[in-house]
Amino acid sequence: MRRFCSLVMLVVFSILAVAACGGSGSNAGTNPSSAGNPAIPDLNSITILYNRIDWRDDMDDTTIVHSVSELDKFYEELKAENYNDLDDDLVSRFTGGQYNDNFFNGNTLVLITFQESSGSNRHKVTSIAEDNNILKIDIDREIPDIGTADMAGWLIIIELPGNYSITRTNVSFTDITV
């Protein structure tokens, strides 16, 4: 009996050891760098901002920003396409000096704009990975049982620590009913 218990304990500890090496189920922060890019840090150490903006046709786009001049161009286009005033916090981020040359010396901004058929839908970035200069971003779209019929535009700002030479992005949405 003692031998049987020892054998069971050995099997259980072996399974636990293998499971501990497996990872947490999220690939953020675990992917190796490629093409000279730094590894993507854990999502908990990345600032991600979710901003509702005016809806417009064909607004699904992702912009990678490496400099103040690139950000200024994006911001001017965003202002021109929004009939209502932009949120004060959003305006201050773009114009208040937070995203300055010093910021871009060690960071990259990822700006994702997209449209929703309901203003009730909410979002959460669940993973970010880089592979061969392609930034892959997974976003959960939380859809309530009862929503509104108003069209909504969204801008997700990801403050990604590090300088990346990303050539393409792949943004995927997963619908979650809440």
Secondary structure, DSSP 8 states (H G I E B T S, - for coil): -HHHHHHHHHHHHHHHHHHHHH--S--TTTS---TT------GGGSEEEEEEE---TT--EEEEE-SHHHHHHHHHHHHHH-SS---HHHHHHHHSSSSSHHHHHHEEEEEEEEEES-TT-EEEEEEEEEETTEEEEEEEEEE-SS-----EEEEEEEEEES-----EEEEEEEEEE-
